[in-house]
Amino acid sequence: MIKENSDYTKDKPSLLFLHGYGSFGKSFAPQIAFFKKDYNVYYPDMKGFGENKDMPYPYSLGDYAEEIKEYMSRNGIDKP
C-alpha cells in the first residue's frame, strides 16, 4: 500500500503529485504549499521511497501503476 500523504478539505478539486524514482512525496513541498489553498493535494510516497521503505519484492512499473489506481480509488480521485 502507498504511504498516505495529503492535505484534504471537503469541496475542493483533487490534485495528485507523483514523484519519480529516487524521490518522495514531500519533495513537492513548494507546489503543495501553493496549491493546497485551492485543491485537495495528494503527495503519496511510493513503495520503497520516502517514509514507505518497506517493499515485499522488487516492483515493476505495472505494480506501481496498479498501486496508483488503487490509491486514487481509495481517495475518490477519479481523473488522473
DSSP file with accessible surface (Angstrom, degrees, kcal/mol):
  #  RESIDUE AA STRUCTURE BP1 BP2  ACC     N-H-->O    O-->H-N    N-H-->O    O-->H-N    TCO  KAPPA ALPHA  PHI   PSI    X-CA   Y-CA   Z-CA
    1    1 A M              0   0  131      0, 0.0     2,-0.2     0, 0.0    66,-0.0   0.000 360.0 360.0 360.0 143.4    0.0    0.0    0.0
    2    2 A I        -     0   0    6     65,-0.2     2,-0.3     1,-0.1    44,-0.2  -0.459 360.0-106.5 -72.0 138.5    1.2    3.5   -0.8
    3    3 A K  B     -A   45   0A  73     42,-1.8    42,-1.4    -2,-0.2     2,-0.3  -0.528  40.5-119.4 -67.7 126.7    2.1    5.7    2.2
    4    4 A E        +     0   0   71     -2,-0.3     2,-0.3    40,-0.2    -1,-0.1  -0.541  43.3 158.8 -76.2 125.3   -0.6    8.2    2.7
    5    5 A N        +     0   0   14     -2,-0.3    38,-2.2    20,-0.0     2,-0.3  -0.948  17.5 135.7-141.8 123.7    0.2   11.9    2.4
    6    6 A S  E     -B   42   0B  40     -2,-0.3     2,-0.5    36,-0.2    36,-0.2  -0.990  47.8-141.3-161.6 159.1   -2.4   14.5    1.7
    7    7 A D  E     -B   41   0B  52     34,-2.7    34,-1.6    -2,-0.3     2,-0.4  -0.931  40.8-178.5-121.4  99.5   -3.9   17.9    2.6
    8    8 A Y        +     0   0  139     -2,-0.5     2,-0.3    32,-0.2    32,-0.1  -0.884  18.6 164.0-114.3 132.8   -7.6   17.3    2.3
    9    9 A T    >   -     0   0   77     -2,-0.4     3,-0.6     3,-0.1    -2,-0.1  -0.987  43.3-102.5-139.2 136.2  -10.5   19.7    2.8
   10   10 A K  T 3  S+     0   0  149     -2,-0.3     0, 0.0     1,-0.2     0, 0.0  -0.154  97.6  26.6 -57.2 150.1  -14.0   19.0    1.6
   11   11 A D  T 3  S+     0   0  148      1,-0.2    -1,-0.2    29,-0.0     0, 0.0   0.752  90.9 112.3  71.3  28.7  -15.4   20.6   -1.5
   12   12 A K  S <  S-     0   0   58     -3,-0.6    -1,-0.2    27,-0.0    27,-0.2  -0.953  70.5-107.5-122.6 151.2  -12.1   21.2   -3.4
   13   13 A P        -     0   0   78      0, 0.0    27,-3.2     0, 0.0     2,-0.3  -0.337  41.5-108.6 -69.3 160.9  -10.9   19.5   -6.6
   14   14 A S  E     -c   40   0B  49     25,-0.2     2,-0.4    62,-0.1    27,-0.2  -0.682  27.3-170.6 -96.0 147.2   -8.1   17.0   -6.3
   15   15 A L  E     -c   41   0B  47     25,-2.8    27,-2.9    -2,-0.3     2,-0.5  -0.986   8.7-161.1-136.4 122.0   -4.5   17.4   -7.4
   16   16 A L  E     -c   42   0B  41     -2,-0.4     2,-0.5    25,-0.2    27,-0.2  -0.919   2.0-163.5-111.5 121.9   -2.2   14.3   -7.3
   17   17 A F        -     0   0   29     25,-3.1     2,-0.5    -2,-0.5    11,-0.1  -0.912   5.7-167.5-102.3 127.3    1.6   14.7   -7.3
   18   18 A L        -     0   0   76     -2,-0.5    27,-0.1    25,-0.1     2,-0.1  -0.965  12.4-143.6-117.2 120.7    3.6   11.5   -8.2
   19   19 A H        -     0   0   17     -2,-0.5     6,-0.1    25,-0.5     3,-0.1  -0.331  15.8-118.8 -79.0 161.9    7.3   11.6   -7.6
   20   20 A G    >   -     0   0   48      1,-0.2     3,-1.8     4,-0.1    26,-0.1  -0.258  50.5 -55.6 -88.9-178.3    9.9    9.9   -9.8
   21   21 A Y  T 3  S+     0   0  214      1,-0.3    -1,-0.2    -2,-0.1     3,-0.1  -0.349 125.4  15.7 -61.3 130.1   12.3    7.2   -9.0
   22   22 A G  T 3  S+     0   0   60      1,-0.3    -1,-0.3    -3,-0.1     2,-0.1   0.487 111.1  91.2  85.7   4.4   14.5    8.0   -6.0
   23   23 A S    <   -     0   0   35     -3,-1.8    -1,-0.3    26,-0.0     2,-0.3  -0.334  61.2-139.3-113.5-162.1   12.3   10.9   -4.8
   24   24 A F    >   -     0   0   91     25,-0.1     3,-1.8    -2,-0.1     4,-0.2  -0.977  29.7 -97.4-160.2 163.0    9.4   11.1   -2.3
   25   25 A G  G >  S+     0   0    0     -2,-0.3     3,-1.7     1,-0.3    20,-0.1   0.855 115.6  57.9 -56.2 -41.9    6.1   12.9   -1.9
   26   26 A K  G >  S+     0   0   93      1,-0.3     3,-1.6     2,-0.1    -1,-0.3   0.573  81.1  86.9 -73.5  -2.3    7.3   15.8    0.2
   27   27 A S  G <  S+     0   0   47     -3,-1.8    -1,-0.3     1,-0.3    -2,-0.2   0.685  81.8  64.2 -67.2 -12.8    9.8   16.8   -2.5
   28   28 A F  G <>  +     0   0   40     -3,-1.7     4,-3.0    -4,-0.2     3,-0.5   0.134  65.9 128.5 -91.2  19.1    6.8   18.7   -3.9
   29   29 A A  H <> S+     0   0   56     -3,-1.6     4,-2.6     1,-0.2     5,-0.2   0.855  70.6  48.1 -49.0 -46.6    6.7   21.0   -0.8
   30   30 A P  H  > S+     0   0   96      0, 0.0     4,-1.8     0, 0.0    -1,-0.2   0.927 115.9  44.5 -62.9 -40.1    6.7   24.3   -2.7
   31   31 A Q  H  > S+     0   0   80     -3,-0.5     4,-2.8     2,-0.2     5,-0.3   0.904 112.3  52.3 -69.4 -39.7    3.9   23.1   -5.0
   32   32 A I  H  X S+     0   0   12     -4,-3.0     4,-2.3     1,-0.2    -1,-0.2   0.943 109.5  49.4 -60.2 -47.8    1.9   21.7   -2.1
   33   33 A A  H  < S+     0   0   67     -4,-2.6     4,-0.3    -5,-0.3    -1,-0.2   0.893 115.0  45.1 -59.7 -39.3    2.1   25.0   -0.2
   34   34 A F  H  < S+     0   0  120     -4,-1.8     3,-0.4    -5,-0.2    -2,-0.2   0.929 120.7  35.6 -71.0 -46.0    1.0   26.9   -3.3
   35   35 A F  H >X S+     0   0   63     -4,-2.8     4,-1.7     1,-0.2     3,-1.6   0.689  93.7  83.5 -87.1 -18.4   -1.9   24.6   -4.4
   36   36 A K  T 3< S+     0   0   99     -4,-2.3    -1,-0.2     1,-0.3    -2,-0.1   0.738  82.6  63.5 -66.3 -18.1   -3.4   23.5   -1.1
   37   37 A K  T 34 S+     0   0  122     -3,-0.4    -1,-0.3    -4,-0.3    -2,-0.1   0.805 119.2  24.5 -72.4 -24.8   -5.5   26.6   -0.7
   38   38 A D  T <4 S+     0   0   91     -3,-1.6     2,-0.3    -4,-0.2    -2,-0.2   0.521 124.3  42.7-114.5 -10.6   -7.5   25.7   -3.8
   39   39 A Y  S  < S-     0   0   82     -4,-1.7     2,-0.8   -27,-0.2   -25,-0.2  -0.954  77.1-113.3-136.1 155.0   -7.1   21.9   -4.1
   40   40 A N  E     - c   0  14B   4    -27,-3.2   -25,-2.8    -2,-0.3     2,-0.5  -0.830  47.5-151.3 -80.9 110.1   -7.1   18.7   -2.1
   41   41 A V  E     -Bc   7  15B   0    -34,-1.6   -34,-2.7    -2,-0.8     2,-0.4  -0.794  15.8-170.4 -97.3 126.9   -3.4   17.9   -2.6
   42   42 A Y  E     +Bc   6  16B   6    -27,-2.9   -25,-3.1    -2,-0.5   -36,-0.2  -0.953  13.2 166.8-115.4 133.0   -2.2   14.3   -2.6
   43   43 A Y        -     0   0   26    -38,-2.2   -25,-0.1    -2,-0.4   -18,-0.1  -0.515  17.4-175.1-145.4  69.4    1.5   13.5   -2.5
   44   44 A P        -     0   0    0      0, 0.0     2,-0.6     0, 0.0   -25,-0.5  -0.221  26.7-123.3 -70.5 155.7    2.0    9.8   -1.6
   45   45 A D  B     -A    3   0A   2    -42,-1.4   -42,-1.8   -21,-0.1     3,-0.1  -0.899  30.3-135.7 -93.8 119.3    5.3    8.1   -1.1
   46   46 A M    >   -     0   0   12     -2,-0.6     3,-2.0   -44,-0.2     6,-0.3  -0.360  40.8 -74.0 -70.7 157.3    5.5    5.1   -3.5
   47   47 A K  T 3  S+     0   0   24      1,-0.3     6,-0.2     4,-0.1    -1,-0.2  -0.247 121.5  22.2 -56.0 133.6    6.7    1.8   -2.1
   48   48 A G  T 3  S+     0   0   20      4,-3.2     2,-0.3     6,-0.3    -1,-0.3   0.403 111.6  85.8  91.9   0.1   10.5    1.8   -1.5
   49   49 A F  B X  S-D   52   0C  25     -3,-2.0     3,-2.2     3,-0.7    -1,-0.2  -0.926  86.2 -14.3-134.7 157.1   10.7    5.6   -1.2
   50   50 A G  T 3  S-     0   0   22     -2,-0.3     3,-0.2   -27,-0.3   -26,-0.1  -0.316 129.6 -14.3  58.3-129.2   10.3    8.4    1.4
   51   51 A E  T 3  S+     0   0  108      1,-0.2    -1,-0.3     2,-0.1     2,-0.2   0.257 128.1  76.4 -89.0  12.0    8.6    7.2    4.5
   52   52 A N  B <   +D   49   0C  22     -3,-2.2    -4,-3.2    -6,-0.3    -3,-0.7  -0.516  50.2 145.7-120.5  60.7    7.4    4.0    2.7
   53   53 A K        +     0   0  151     -2,-0.2     2,-0.3    -5,-0.2    -1,-0.1   0.722  37.6 102.7 -73.1 -23.9   10.7    2.0    2.7
   54   54 A D        +     0   0  121     -3,-0.2    -6,-0.3    -5,-0.1    -5,-0.1  -0.485  41.6 169.5 -71.3 122.0    9.1   -1.5    3.0
   55   55 A M        -     0   0   63     -2,-0.3    -2,-0.0    -8,-0.1    -1,-0.0  -0.974  24.5-159.7-131.7 118.5    8.9   -3.5   -0.3
   56   56 A P  S    S-     0   0   84      0, 0.0    -1,-0.1     0, 0.0    -2,-0.0   0.761  80.1  -8.9 -70.1 -22.2    7.9   -7.1   -0.1
   57   57 A Y  S    S-     0   0  117      0, 0.0     2,-0.1     0, 0.0     0, 0.0  -0.967  96.1 -67.2-162.7 163.1    9.5   -7.8   -3.6
   58   58 A P        -     0   0  120      0, 0.0     2,-0.3     0, 0.0    -3,-0.0  -0.410  56.4-133.3 -61.6 131.4   11.0   -5.7   -6.4
   59   59 A Y        -     0   0   37     -2,-0.1     2,-0.2   -12,-0.1    -4,-0.0  -0.678  12.2-150.9 -91.6 142.2    8.3   -3.6   -8.1
   60   60 A S     >  -     0   0   60     -2,-0.3     4,-2.1     1,-0.1     5,-0.2  -0.541  35.8-102.6 -96.2 170.4    7.7   -3.3  -11.8
   61   61 A L  H  > S+     0   0  154      1,-0.2     4,-2.7     2,-0.2     5,-0.2   0.888 125.2  56.1 -60.6 -36.4    6.2   -0.2  -13.4
   62   62 A G  H  > S+     0   0   47      2,-0.2     4,-2.3     1,-0.2    -1,-0.2   0.883 104.5  52.0 -62.0 -39.4    2.9   -2.2  -13.7
   63   63 A D  H  > S+     0   0   50      2,-0.2     4,-2.2     1,-0.2    -1,-0.2   0.923 111.5  46.8 -62.2 -45.1    3.0   -2.8   -9.9
   64   64 A Y  H  X S+     0   0   34     -4,-2.1     4,-2.4     2,-0.2    -2,-0.2   0.920 110.8  52.2 -63.2 -42.6    3.4    0.9   -9.3
   65   65 A A  H  X S+     0   0   50     -4,-2.7     4,-2.3     1,-0.2    -2,-0.2   0.919 109.6  49.3 -60.4 -42.5    0.6    1.7  -11.8
   66   66 A E  H  X S+     0   0   90     -4,-2.3     4,-2.3     1,-0.2    -1,-0.2   0.911 110.6  50.1 -64.1 -41.6   -1.8   -0.7  -10.1
   67   67 A E  H  X S+     0   0   19     -4,-2.2     4,-2.5     2,-0.2    -1,-0.2   0.886 109.4  51.5 -63.9 -38.7   -1.0    0.9   -6.7
   68   68 A I  H  X S+     0   0   34     -4,-2.4     4,-2.8     2,-0.2     5,-0.2   0.932 109.5  49.9 -63.8 -43.9   -1.6    4.3   -8.1
   69   69 A K  H  X S+     0   0  128     -4,-2.3     4,-2.4     1,-0.2    -2,-0.2   0.925 112.7  46.9 -59.2 -44.7   -5.0    3.2   -9.4
   70   70 A E  H  X S+     0   0   92     -4,-2.3     4,-2.7     2,-0.2    -1,-0.2   0.909 111.8  50.9 -64.2 -41.3   -5.9    1.7   -6.0
   71   71 A Y  H  X S+     0   0    1     -4,-2.5     4,-1.7     2,-0.2     6,-0.2   0.926 110.9  48.5 -61.8 -45.7   -4.7    4.9   -4.2
   72   72 A M  H  <>S+     0   0   23     -4,-2.8     5,-2.8     1,-0.2     4,-0.4   0.930 113.0  47.6 -62.5 -43.6   -6.8    7.1   -6.5
   73   73 A S  H ><5S+     0   0   97     -4,-2.4     3,-1.3     1,-0.2    -2,-0.2   0.935 110.7  51.2 -62.5 -46.1   -9.9    4.9   -6.0
   74   74 A R  H 3<5S+     0   0  104     -4,-2.7    -1,-0.2     1,-0.3    -2,-0.2   0.817 115.4  42.9 -62.0 -29.9   -9.4    4.8   -2.2
   75   75 A N  T 3<5S-     0   0   39     -4,-1.7    -1,-0.3    -5,-0.2    -2,-0.2   0.321 114.3-112.2-102.3   7.8   -9.2    8.6   -2.1
   76   76 A G  T < 5 +     0   0   59     -3,-1.3     2,-0.8    -4,-0.4    -3,-0.2   0.761  64.1 149.9  70.7  25.2  -12.0    9.3   -4.5
   77   77 A I      < +     0   0   12     -5,-2.8    -1,-0.2    -6,-0.2    -2,-0.1  -0.819  15.6 172.9 -92.5 112.3   -9.7   10.7   -7.2
   78   78 A D        +     0   0  141     -2,-0.8    -1,-0.1    -3,-0.1    -5,-0.1   0.529  57.4  57.1-103.8  -4.2  -11.5    9.9  -10.5
   79   79 A K              0   0  158     -7,-0.1    -1,-0.1   -65,-0.0   -65,-0.0  -0.989 360.0 360.0-126.9 132.1   -9.3   11.7  -13.0
   80   80 A P              0   0  158      0, 0.0    -2,-0.1     0, 0.0   -11,-0.0  -0.262 360.0 360.0 -73.3 360.0   -5.6   11.2  -13.5
